[in-house]
Amino acid sequence: MNKSELIEAIAASADIPKAAASRALDAMIDTVSDSLKKGDSVALVGFGTFTVKERAARTGRNPQTGQPINIEAAKVPSFKAGKALKDSVN
């Protein structure tokens, strides 16, 4: 499912126009992104938790040349699925 299909599904499920569903989805994505930028986590009970994790600096290899390269430390977004989501998939 891509973003436009998700918007159509939200609009049909909530009985709202596609434009409103699109604005709601964009607002949700922006809000989660802004919270993660601040270092906060976003917990949606039953669905899951969005967090930011620290990835340590490490040494990798260039796949073309085999030469070692330094990979800098980074902050990466992470998602941990909640119990209800896990149960609905199985």
N, CA, C and O atoms as CSV, one atom per row, in Angstrom:
chain,resi,resn,atom,element,x,y,z
A,1,MET,N,N,0.851,-1.176,0.000
A,1,MET,CA,C,0.000,0.000,0.000
A,1,MET,C,C,0.894,1.236,0.000
A,1,MET,O,O,1.817,1.347,0.807
A,2,ASN,N,N,0.613,2.154,-0.907
A,2,ASN,CA,C,1.369,3.401,-0.942
A,2,ASN,C,C,0.552,4.517,-0.284
A,2,ASN,O,O,-0.551,4.279,0.209
A,3,LYS,N,N,1.097,5.723,-0.283
A,3,LYS,CA,C,0.459,6.824,0.438
A,3,LYS,C,C,-0.928,7.154,-0.122
A,3,LYS,O,O,-1.859,7.376,0.653
A,4,SER,N,N,-1.084,7.192,-1.431
A,4,SER,CA,C,-2.389,7.530,-1.996
A,4,SER,C,C,-3.427,6.451,-1.687
A,4,SER,O,O,-4.593,6.769,-1.451
A,5,GLU,N,N,-3.022,5.190,-1.684
A,5,GLU,CA,C,-3.938,4.114,-1.310
A,5,GLU,C,C,-4.317,4.206,0.165
A,5,GLU,O,O,-5.461,3.935,0.533
A,6,LEU,N,N,-3.363,4.586,1.007
A,6,LEU,CA,C,-3.646,4.770,2.430
A,6,LEU,C,C,-4.632,5.913,2.635
A,6,LEU,O,O,-5.543,5.805,3.456
A,7,ILE,N,N,-4.461,6.994,1.907
A,7,ILE,CA,C,-5.385,8.133,2.006
A,7,ILE,C,C,-6.784,7.710,1.602
A,7,ILE,O,O,-7.752,8.081,2.265
A,8,GLU,N,N,-6.912,6.940,0.526
A,8,GLU,CA,C,-8.221,6.451,0.095
A,8,GLU,C,C,-8.855,5.566,1.159
A,8,GLU,O,O,-10.056,5.665,1.409
A,9,ALA,N,N,-8.061,4.701,1.788
A,9,ALA,CA,C,-8.576,3.812,2.829
A,9,ALA,C,C,-9.027,4.606,4.057
A,9,ALA,O,O,-10.064,4.303,4.646
A,10,ILE,N,N,-8.253,5.617,4.443
A,10,ILE,CA,C,-8.623,6.458,5.584
A,10,ILE,C,C,-9.920,7.206,5.281
A,10,ILE,O,O,-10.816,7.273,6.123
A,11,ALA,N,N,-10.014,7.766,4.074
A,11,ALA,CA,C,-11.212,8.515,3.687
A,11,ALA,C,C,-12.445,7.619,3.715
A,11,ALA,O,O,-13.499,8.032,4.197
A,12,ALA,N,N,-12.322,6.402,3.202
A,12,ALA,CA,C,-13.456,5.482,3.185
A,12,ALA,C,C,-13.829,5.033,4.597
A,12,ALA,O,O,-15.010,4.956,4.934
A,13,SER,N,N,-12.830,4.741,5.417
A,13,SER,CA,C,-13.076,4.247,6.770
A,13,SER,C,C,-13.693,5.322,7.670
A,13,SER,O,O,-14.590,5.029,8.461
A,14,ALA,N,N,-13.215,6.565,7.552
A,14,ALA,CA,C,-13.683,7.650,8.415
A,14,ALA,C,C,-14.840,8.429,7.784
A,14,ALA,O,O,-15.384,9.342,8.404
A,15,ASP,N,N,-15.219,8.068,6.547
A,15,ASP,CA,C,-16.297,8.748,5.822
A,15,ASP,C,C,-16.031,10.248,5.737
A,15,ASP,O,O,-16.884,11.069,6.072
A,16,ILE,N,N,-14.818,10.586,5.277
A,16,ILE,CA,C,-14.425,11.984,5.078
A,16,ILE,C,C,-13.858,12.120,3.668
A,16,ILE,O,O,-13.472,11.120,3.064
A,17,PRO,N,N,-13.801,13.337,3.135
A,17,PRO,CA,C,-13.223,13.517,1.794
A,17,PRO,C,C,-11.730,13.168,1.771
A,17,PRO,O,O,-11.044,13.237,2.790
A,18,LYS,N,N,-11.249,12.793,0.582
A,18,LYS,CA,C,-9.843,12.428,0.430
A,18,LYS,C,C,-8.923,13.594,0.807
A,18,LYS,O,O,-7.845,13.376,1.361
A,19,ALA,N,N,-9.337,14.818,0.512
A,19,ALA,CA,C,-8.498,15.977,0.838
A,19,ALA,C,C,-8.300,16.088,2.350
A,19,ALA,O,O,-7.197,16.375,2.816
A,20,ALA,N,N,-9.360,15.862,3.107
A,20,ALA,CA,C,-9.256,15.929,4.569
A,20,ALA,C,C,-8.402,14.782,5.093
A,20,ALA,O,O,-7.607,14.967,6.015
A,21,ALA,N,N,-8.562,13.604,4.511
A,21,ALA,CA,C,-7.760,12.456,4.930
A,21,ALA,C,C,-6.289,12.696,4.630
A,21,ALA,O,O,-5.422,12.315,5.417
A,22,SER,N,N,-6.002,13.328,3.489
A,22,SER,CA,C,-4.623,13.641,3.127
A,22,SER,C,C,-4.016,14.636,4.109
A,22,SER,O,O,-2.878,14.464,4.547
A,23,ARG,N,N,-4.769,15.672,4.454
A,23,ARG,CA,C,-4.269,16.660,5.422
A,23,ARG,C,C,-4.047,16.019,6.781
A,23,ARG,O,O,-3.066,16.333,7.454
A,24,ALA,N,N,-4.930,15.134,7.195
A,24,ALA,CA,C,-4.787,14.463,8.495
A,24,ALA,C,C,-3.550,13.567,8.511
A,24,ALA,O,O,-2.803,13.552,9.489
A,25,LEU,N,N,-3.338,12.825,7.434
A,25,LEU,CA,C,-2.165,11.950,7.364
A,25,LEU,C,C,-0.879,12.769,7.352
A,25,LEU,O,O,0.081,12.430,8.043
A,26,ASP,N,N,-0.858,13.852,6.563
A,26,ASP,CA,C,0.324,14.714,6.523
A,26,ASP,C,C,0.599,15.334,7.890
A,26,ASP,O,O,1.753,15.436,8.305
A,27,ALA,N,N,-0.462,15.749,8.592
A,27,ALA,CA,C,-0.300,16.331,9.927
A,27,ALA,C,C,0.268,15.298,10.899
A,27,ALA,O,O,1.118,15.624,11.727
A,28,MET,N,N,-0.195,14.073,10.799
A,28,MET,CA,C,0.296,13.010,11.684
A,28,MET,C,C,1.779,12.743,11.415
A,28,MET,O,O,2.571,12.626,12.350
A,29,ILE,N,N,2.150,12.646,10.143
A,29,ILE,CA,C,3.551,12.398,9.786
A,29,ILE,C,C,4.435,13.553,10.249
A,29,ILE,O,O,5.512,13.327,10.802
A,30,ASP,N,N,3.984,14.797,10.026
A,30,ASP,CA,C,4.765,15.966,10.452
A,30,ASP,C,C,4.931,16.013,11.961
A,30,ASP,O,O,6.009,16.334,12.462
A,31,THR,N,N,3.859,15.692,12.690
A,31,THR,CA,C,3.911,15.723,14.152
A,31,THR,C,C,4.870,14.672,14.693
A,31,THR,O,O,5.651,14.953,15.602
A,32,VAL,N,N,4.816,13.460,14.140
A,32,VAL,CA,C,5.739,12.403,14.576
A,32,VAL,C,C,7.172,12.805,14.250
A,32,VAL,O,O,8.067,12.635,15.078
A,33,SER,N,N,7.397,13.335,13.053
A,33,SER,CA,C,8.750,13.760,12.652
A,33,SER,C,C,9.285,14.856,13.564
A,33,SER,O,O,10.437,14.800,13.993
A,34,ASP,N,N,8.451,15.856,13.863
A,34,ASP,CA,C,8.877,16.948,14.743
A,34,ASP,C,C,9.209,16.443,16.142
A,34,ASP,O,O,10.185,16.886,16.748
A,35,SER,N,N,8.402,15.520,16.657
A,35,SER,CA,C,8.667,14.969,17.989
A,35,SER,C,C,9.985,14.202,18.013
A,35,SER,O,O,10.753,14.305,18.969
A,36,LEU,N,N,10.244,13.429,16.951
A,36,LEU,CA,C,11.495,12.674,16.893
A,36,LEU,C,C,12.692,13.598,16.764
A,36,LEU,O,O,13.748,13.315,17.329
A,37,LYS,N,N,12.551,14.707,16.026
A,37,LYS,CA,C,13.638,15.685,15.912
A,37,LYS,C,C,13.999,16.273,17.259
A,37,LYS,O,O,15.169,16.551,17.524
A,38,LYS,N,N,12.994,16.467,18.123
A,38,LYS,CA,C,13.220,17.010,19.464
A,38,LYS,C,C,13.798,15.961,20.407
A,38,LYS,O,O,14.230,16.298,21.510
A,39,GLY,N,N,13.813,14.694,19.993
A,39,GLY,CA,C,14.316,13.627,20.849
A,39,GLY,C,C,13.234,12.945,21.655
A,39,GLY,O,O,13.526,12.076,22.477
A,40,ASP,N,N,11.978,13.327,21.430
A,40,ASP,CA,C,10.861,12.701,22.135
A,40,ASP,C,C,10.435,11.426,21.422
A,40,ASP,O,O,10.713,11.248,20.236
A,41,SER,N,N,9.763,10.543,22.144
A,41,SER,CA,C,9.191,9.360,21.513
A,41,SER,C,C,7.691,9.572,21.360
A,41,SER,O,O,7.091,10.385,22.063
A,42,VAL,N,N,7.098,8.833,20.438
A,42,VAL,CA,C,5.656,8.909,20.196
A,42,VAL,C,C,5.097,7.510,20.392
A,42,VAL,O,O,5.435,6.595,19.640
A,43,ALA,N,N,4.240,7.337,21.401
A,43,ALA,CA,C,3.659,6.031,21.713
A,43,ALA,C,C,2.178,6.038,21.358
A,43,ALA,O,O,1.408,6.851,21.871
A,44,LEU,N,N,1.791,5.130,20.483
A,44,LEU,CA,C,0.391,4.941,20.126
A,44,LEU,C,C,-0.011,3.581,20.685
A,44,LEU,O,O,0.341,2.547,20.117
A,45,VAL,N,N,-0.742,3.578,21.788
A,45,VAL,CA,C,-1.068,2.352,22.501
A,45,VAL,C,C,-1.749,1.361,21.558
A,45,VAL,O,O,-2.719,1.696,20.878
A,46,GLY,N,N,-1.231,0.152,21.531
A,46,GLY,CA,C,-1.763,-0.896,20.680
A,46,GLY,C,C,-1.146,-0.914,19.302
A,46,GLY,O,O,-1.113,-1.966,18.663
A,47,PHE,N,N,-0.651,0.226,18.818
A,47,PHE,CA,C,-0.058,0.285,17.478
A,47,PHE,C,C,1.453,0.143,17.558
A,47,PHE,O,O,2.030,-0.745,16.931
A,48,GLY,N,N,2.103,1.026,18.334
A,48,GLY,CA,C,3.551,0.939,18.462
A,48,GLY,C,C,4.157,2.233,18.954
A,48,GLY,O,O,3.450,3.192,19.265
A,49,THR,N,N,5.479,2.246,19.022
A,49,THR,CA,C,6.212,3.398,19.539
A,49,THR,C,C,7.314,3.795,18.560
A,49,THR,O,O,8.118,2.968,18.131
A,50,PHE,N,N,7.329,5.079,18.219
A,50,PHE,CA,C,8.380,5.658,17.395
A,50,PHE,C,C,9.407,6.280,18.329
A,50,PHE,O,O,9.043,7.047,19.219
A,51,THR,N,N,10.688,5.961,18.141
A,51,THR,CA,C,11.757,6.518,18.962
A,51,THR,C,C,12.950,6.864,18.083
A,51,THR,O,O,12.990,6.524,16.901
A,52,VAL,N,N,13.929,7.552,18.685
A,52,VAL,CA,C,15.191,7.836,18.008
A,52,VAL,C,C,16.277,7.049,18.730
A,52,VAL,O,O,16.382,7.098,19.955
A,53,LYS,N,N,17.082,6.325,17.962
A,53,LYS,CA,C,18.176,5.557,18.539
A,53,LYS,C,C,19.499,6.112,18.030
A,53,LYS,O,O,19.582,6.666,16.934
A,54,GLU,N,N,20.528,5.949,18.852
A,54,GLU,CA,C,21.879,6.376,18.483
A,54,GLU,C,C,22.602,5.209,17.832
A,54,GLU,O,O,22.652,4.113,18.390
A,55,ARG,N,N,23.160,5.442,16.657
A,55,ARG,CA,C,23.981,4.423,16.000
A,55,ARG,C,C,25.433,4.846,16.151
A,55,ARG,O,O,25.807,5.948,15.749
A,56,ALA,N,N,26.244,3.984,16.721
A,56,ALA,CA,C,27.651,4.303,16.986
A,56,ALA,C,C,28.448,4.379,15.684
A,56,ALA,O,O,28.072,3.800,14.666
A,57,ALA,N,N,29.550,5.106,15.751
A,57,ALA,CA,C,30.468,5.166,14.608
A,57,ALA,C,C,31.091,3.787,14.421
A,57,ALA,O,O,31.314,3.052,15.383
A,58,ARG,N,N,31.365,3.455,13.169
A,58,ARG,CA,C,31.925,2.133,12.903
A,58,ARG,C,C,32.742,2.175,11.611
A,58,ARG,O,O,32.715,3.151,10.861
A,59,THR,N,N,33.460,1.092,11.383
A,59,THR,CA,C,34.248,0.974,10.163
A,59,THR,C,C,33.542,0.006,9.229
A,59,THR,O,O,33.169,-1.097,9.628
A,60,GLY,N,N,33.362,0.430,7.978
A,60,GLY,CA,C,32.737,-0.419,6.974
A,60,GLY,C,C,33.694,-0.656,5.829
A,60,GLY,O,O,34.861,-0.269,5.893
A,61,ARG,N,N,33.205,-1.287,4.792
A,61,ARG,CA,C,34.025,-1.558,3.612
A,61,ARG,C,C,33.303,-1.046,2.377
A,61,ARG,O,O,32.093,-1.217,2.226
A,62,ASN,N,N,34.075,-0.412,1.495
A,62,ASN,CA,C,33.546,0.005,0.207
A,62,ASN,C,C,33.336,-1.265,-0.615
A,62,ASN,O,O,34.302,-1.988,-0.859
A,63,PRO,N,N,32.099,-1.566,-1.054
A,63,PRO,CA,C,31.856,-2.824,-1.763
A,63,PRO,C,C,32.550,-2.910,-3.126
A,63,PRO,O,O,32.790,-4.010,-3.622
A,64,GLN,N,N,32.873,-1.771,-3.733
A,64,GLN,CA,C,33.532,-1.797,-5.034
A,64,GLN,C,C,35.026,-2.050,-4.924
A,64,GLN,O,O,35.598,-2.797,-5.718
A,65,THR,N,N,35.661,-1.420,-3.928
A,65,THR,CA,C,37.124,-1.515,-3.823
A,65,THR,C,C,37.595,-2.385,-2.671
A,65,THR,O,O,38.737,-2.846,-2.672
A,66,GLY,N,N,36.738,-2.617,-1.695
A,66,GLY,CA,C,37.146,-3.384,-0.523
A,66,GLY,C,C,37.913,-2.565,0.493
A,66,GLY,O,O,38.348,-3.099,1.514
A,67,GLN,N,N,38.089,-1.270,0.235
A,67,GLN,CA,C,38.826,-0.388,1.144
A,67,GLN,C,C,37.971,-0.091,2.382
A,67,GLN,O,O,36.760,0.088,2.259
A,68,PRO,N,N,38.576,-0.038,3.558
A,68,PRO,CA,C,37.819,0.328,4.762
A,68,PRO,C,C,37.419,1.810,4.713
A,68,PRO,O,O,38.184,2.655,4.248
A,69,ILE,N,N,36.230,2.102,5.194
A,69,ILE,CA,C,35.760,3.483,5.281
A,69,ILE,C,C,35.182,3.708,6.668
A,69,ILE,O,O,34.681,2.782,7.305
A,70,ASN,N,N,35.260,4.954,7.126
A,70,ASN,CA,C,34.703,5.302,8.429
A,70,ASN,C,C,33.262,5.758,8.246
A,70,ASN,O,O,32.980,6.631,7.426
A,71,ILE,N,N,32.357,5.166,9.010
A,71,ILE,CA,C,30.954,5.546,8.991
A,71,ILE,C,C,30.687,6.307,10.286
A,71,ILE,O,O,30.911,5.782,11.377
A,72,GLU,N,N,30.211,7.537,10.164
A,72,GLU,CA,C,30.005,8.388,11.329
A,72,GLU,C,C,28.824,7.919,12.173
A,72,GLU,O,O,27.941,7.204,11.699
A,73,ALA,N,N,28.833,8.336,13.426
A,73,ALA,CA,C,27.703,8.067,14.311
A,73,ALA,C,C,26.489,8.820,13.784
A,73,ALA,O,O,26.624,9.875,13.166
A,74,ALA,N,N,25.301,8.270,14.034
A,74,ALA,CA,C,24.089,8.904,13.523
A,74,ALA,C,C,22.913,8.597,14.440
A,74,ALA,O,O,22.919,7.621,15.190
A,75,LYS,N,N,21.911,9.453,14.358
A,75,LYS,CA,C,20.637,9.199,15.015
A,75,LYS,C,C,19.700,8.622,13.963
A,75,LYS,O,O,19.586,9.169,12.866
A,76,VAL,N,N,19.028,7.520,14.289
A,76,VAL,CA,C,18.135,6.878,13.329
A,76,VAL,C,C,16.757,6.677,13.952
A,76,VAL,O,O,16.655,6.337,15.131
A,77,PRO,N,N,15.698,6.884,13.170
A,77,PRO,CA,C,14.362,6.631,13.690
A,77,PRO,C,C,14.122,5.127,13.821
A,77,PRO,O,O,14.644,4.328,13.043
A,78,SER,N,N,13.332,4.766,14.810
A,78,SER,CA,C,13.054,3.367,15.080
A,78,SER,C,C,11.573,3.206,15.392
A,78,SER,O,O,10.946,4.115,15.936
A,79,PHE,N,N,11.016,2.052,15.049
A,79,PHE,CA,C,9.616,1.759,15.360
A,79,PHE,C,C,9.539,0.387,15.991
A,79,PHE,O,O,10.089,-0.581,15.466
A,80,LYS,N,N,8.852,0.306,17.123
A,80,LYS,CA,C,8.621,-0.971,17.789
A,80,LYS,C,C,7.127,-1.211,17.791
A,80,LYS,O,O,6.371,-0.433,18.372
A,81,ALA,N,N,6.700,-2.275,17.150
A,81,ALA,CA,C,5.272,-2.590,17.036
A,81,ALA,C,C,4.686,-2.964,18.385
A,81,ALA,O,O,5.334,-3.633,19.190
A,82,GLY,N,N,3.452,-2.529,18.629
A,82,GLY,CA,C,2.741,-2.841,19.859
A,82,GLY,C,C,2.097,-4.226,19.787
A,82,GLY,O,O,2.042,-4.833,18.717
A,83,LYS,N,N,1.620,-4.714,20.904
A,83,LYS,CA,C,1.061,-6.058,20.987
A,83,LYS,C,C,-0.146,-6.223,20.072
A,83,LYS,O,O,-0.253,-7.234,19.378
A,84,ALA,N,N,-1.056,-5.255,20.057
A,84,ALA,CA,C,-2.254,-5.366,19.234
A,84,ALA,C,C,-1.904,-5.461,17.753
A,84,ALA,O,O,-2.533,-6.221,17.016
A,85,LEU,N,N,-0.907,-4.697,17.311
A,85,LEU,CA,C,-0.476,-4.743,15.911
A,85,LEU,C,C,0.151,-6.093,15.596
A,85,LEU,O,O,-0.126,-6.682,14.552
A,86,LYS,N,N,0.993,-6.581,16.495
A,86,LYS,CA,C,1.620,-7.880,16.296
A,86,LYS,C,C,0.560,-8.987,16.214
A,86,LYS,O,O,0.635,-9.871,15.360
A,87,ASP,N,N,-0.427,-8.923,17.117
A,87,ASP,CA,C,-1.479,-9.937,17.136
A,87,ASP,C,C,-2.344,-9.876,15.882
A,87,ASP,O,O,-2.799,-10.915,15.404
A,88,SER,N,N,-2.581,-8.692,15.342
A,88,SER,CA,C,-3.426,-8.574,14.153
A,88,SER,C,C,-2.746,-9.127,12.912
A,88,SER,O,O,-3.420,-9.529,11.964
A,89,VAL,N,N,-1.404,-9.152,12.907
A,89,VAL,CA,C,-0.665,-9.658,11.765
A,89,VAL,C,C,-0.611,-11.187,11.791
A,89,VAL,O,O,-0.643,-11.833,10.744
A,90,ASN,N,N,-0.530,-11.750,12.974
A,90,ASN,CA,C,-0.420,-13.225,13.098
A,90,ASN,C,C,-1.751,-13.902,13.124
A,90,ASN,O,O,-1.818,-15.127,13.224
